[in-house]
C-alpha cells in the first residue's frame, strides 16, 4: 500500500473539528430539507435547545450557516446555508447512500432522491476529468506542492 507522509495540516481533521459532532449532519440534513427556523429544527430532531443553539453557533462561526432576522418583535432568526454550507450536500448524500447500502433492512432506504428529470437519482463520485466513478484503489493521494512551499 502507498504510504503518504502525513502533512502537519489535514483537511479532514480540520473539517471534523467543525462537523464531527453527532448532531451536525442531522442539522445540515434539516437545512437541505428546507428547514430554517430553530423551533422547527428542534422539533424535527428532538434535540435539546442548548445543544442545538451551541451547534448552530459553531456552524455560523464556521461560515456554514448565516443567521438572518425574520421577525423583529420578538426577535426571531432563521438559519440559511451559505455557499460553503451548500457545498456539503455531496457529503450528506454520500453518508445517506452508505447508510442505505449498509444499514437499511428489508424495507430498503427510508428516503429516495428524485432528480428534476423525474428519475430516481443514484449519485456517484466521479473523476472531474474522465468522469469515471472513483474507487479508493484507483486514486493515489499526493502531497500538495503548496504544502511543501509553505
Secondary structure, DSSP 4 states (H G I P E B T S, - for coil): ---PPPPSS-HHHHHHHHH-STTHHHHHHHHHTT--BHHHHHHHHT--HHHHHHHHHHHHHTTSEEEEEEETTTTEEEEEE-HHHHTTHHHHHHHHHHHHHHT--TT--S---B-TTSSBP----B-TTT-PBP-GGG------HHHHH-
